[in-house]
Amino acid sequence: MGDTIGQRELRNDSGAIMRRVEQGESFTITRGGRPVADLVPHARPESPQRTLGDLQADFRGLPAVDEARWRSEREQIDELLGDDDPLTG
């Protein structure tokens, strides 16, 4: 971890310490000389957020749905578990 600081120092110098954390530093916070917490920079996502275009490209790569097979499987499941369609019942 990085520097070790006491709870009192964190309380008294929180602004300066938070600026250091924003710059990438990490701290172990102690109370009574015993480590009780780690203060670390917030983890940033490793990859940028995906766009709608990315998702559409992924879906285009999926195999087509066999509608007859899907309906058959759904009917089998409905017979077993009951119809859960709110519009039919």
N, C-alpha and C positions, 0 to 999 in steps of 0.2 A: 504494500500500500504506500502511500506517500508519507507526508509528515504526520506526526502524532500531536494532537492538540487537546487540551482539556475542555470540558464542558463550559467552564467559565470564560475561557478565551473565545470559544465559539460564540457565546452570548454577547460578549463585549465587542468583538471584532467581526460580527457576522457579515457586514457589508464587504469588507476587504477579503474575507475568506471566500464568500460567494463569487466575487470577481475572479479569484484565483481558480476556483472550481470551473468557472466558465472558460477559463484559458486551458483547462485540461488537467489541472492538479487534482490529486485525491488526498483525503485525510482519514486518519483513524481518530475517532473521538473517544476520549477517556473520561471516566468519572471515578474519582478516588484512585487514580492511577491504573485502573483496569479498563481495557478496551470494551466499549459498549456498542459502537456503531461505526460504519464506514460512510464517508461522504464522498461520492464519486460523481463525475460528470454524467448527465443524462445520456443514455445510449441513443444514438441516432440510427435510424433504419439504414441497413447496409446497401439496399438498392432503392432507387427512386420509386415513388408511387407509380403504379401501372396506370396507363391511360385506357380510355374506352377502346381506342383502336387496337391496343395490345390484346385486350380481352376478346374483342371481335375476331382477331386473327387466330387466337387459341380455339375459339368455338368453331371457326371454319375448318380447322384441322380434325375435328371430331367426326366419327363415322355417322352416317345418316341413321335416323331412327326408323326402325321397321314398325310402321303404325299398326299393322295387323297383329304383330307379335305383342306390341305394347298393350293393345286393347285386350287381347286374350289373357295376358298375365294379370292385368288389372281386374278383369272379371273373375279370374280364379281367386285372387286375393280378396275381392269383395264377397265372394261366396264363403270364404273361410272366416273373414273378420267382420263382415258387414259393410254396407255402403256408407262411406263417409262424405259423400258429396252433399253439401248443404243446399244445393239447388234442386235435388231430386227427393229430398225427403224428410 
